Amino acid sequence: MAVYTDVNENELSAFLKAYPVGELLSYKGIAEGTENSNFLVHASTGSYILTLYEKRVDKADLPFFLGLMGHLARKGISCPLPVTAHDGTVIGTLAGRPASVPMTVPS
């Protein structure tokens, strides 16, 4: 199971207010993955993947990798596009972990 850190509905709703994703409708943990906690989040503007980066991930590396994801997505490569928060950042903190909200890749 790839949910190592649990998130409750109230803290997730509060976290999502920093992002232009609308209101939280539902969420569930995603079993796939090996290093981070991942959740499928349904909000009023669409579906998103929430990632909480666990202890094995160096927080200093996240800006590079999330920037690369954004660059690839903007160049037309099928890659999730990280959602930018209202304050211009793409990395927040949820449940004591660095967290990001990439958009789901369209099917």
Residue, then its C-alpha position, 0 to 999 in steps of 0.5 A: m500500500a502506498v499510503y504511509t501518511d493518513v490524511n483526514e478530510n478536514e486537513l485536506s480541505a484546508f490544504l486545498k484552499a491554497y490551490p485553485v481546485g475548488e471544494l473537496l468532494s471526495y478522496k481515497g488513497i492510491a495503493e500503487g507506488t512505493e515511496n510516497s503517499n498518493f491520493l486521488v482527489h475529486a474536487s469541484t473543478g476536476s480530479y487530481i493526484l495529491t502526493l505527500y513526499e515521505k522521509r526518503v525524498d529530499k525536499a530540496d530536490l522537489p522544485f527541480f522534479l516538479g519544475l521538470m514535470g511542468h515543463l514536460a506537460r507544457k511541451g505536450i508530453s503526457c505528464p501531470l502538470p503540478v497545480t500552482a497555489h494562489d501564492g505561486t508555489v507548487i509545494g505545500t505542507l500537509a500532515g507534516r510532509p511536503a505535498s503537491v497537487p499535480m493534475t491527473v493525466p487525461s485519459 
